[in-house]
Amino acid sequence: MSHNQFTNSRCIAGIIPGVDGEDGAGVKLKRSIGRNPQSRLDPFLMLDAFSTRNPDDYIAGFPAHPHRGFETVTYMLDGHMIHRDHMGNEGELKAGGVQWMTAGRGVIHEERPIAVEGLMRGFQLWINLPSKEKMKPAAYQNITAEEVPRVVLKNGAVIKLIAGEIEIEGSVYRGPILSESSAESTQPLYLDVSIPPLAEMGLPIPAEHNACIQLFEGEASVLEDELVVDGVSCLSKGDGVVIATSEQPARMLVLAGRPIGEPVAQYGPFVMNTMEEVEQAINDYRNNCLVE
Ligand code: CO
């Protein structure tokens, strides 16, 4: 059985291990992409994974803080998170839900996980914006689990399509993220993929996109190389990736985006092209004019 329908199948080109860290008011997380400036994967600036049964690890949350120049994408696998921003958006992100926030010129928001029975688990991804989109108005999309298309393949694999478009088994599927209000330039693909044991699946990925896989359950491989757990496996360029499982099922995020190729100047929650622009963002925040 081989689904290698691609002319140039992507392989694992590098690993970014996840490192234990803390952010906000003391939320325990594992950061892979963005744990240092060398560990970015254009257009992805940061990927944090959180997974705990202990409310002390997350209950302090992320009190009000600013962002400018990029997008933050929060995907909850288990647990609940309350969100509130300066535009008056307020919502409760539940298991399987996604919050896609385009900071653009500026957003001030707070993110507060709620104590729940059992597991609190999810991811936050930061996606950069090119200079021409960094100062666009802030925008926010809240997507519930029910709004995320769930594609079941012939081999039993399940793809939850959060952002982007894929053509698979002869049909085209689109995620709920509206590219006209978000991510025009980076055209991100954000998939949550579950693969049963002893299966193989091919996923097309636009050839110019950078791509990576964050495995978070089970074991799987790409062209005989094992995917890392608790970190990110970066893929080479190519028109698709073939993922195989052995005796265990596996679940993973597959992330891809068109690289921006511009200089990145970052200071905490401000990501611009130059340090002058970052200083401007800091001054705007201090002078209460970060947001319109
Ligand atoms: Co934030």
Residues whose N, C-alpha, C, O or C-beta is under 5 A from the ligand:
A	BS01	CO	none
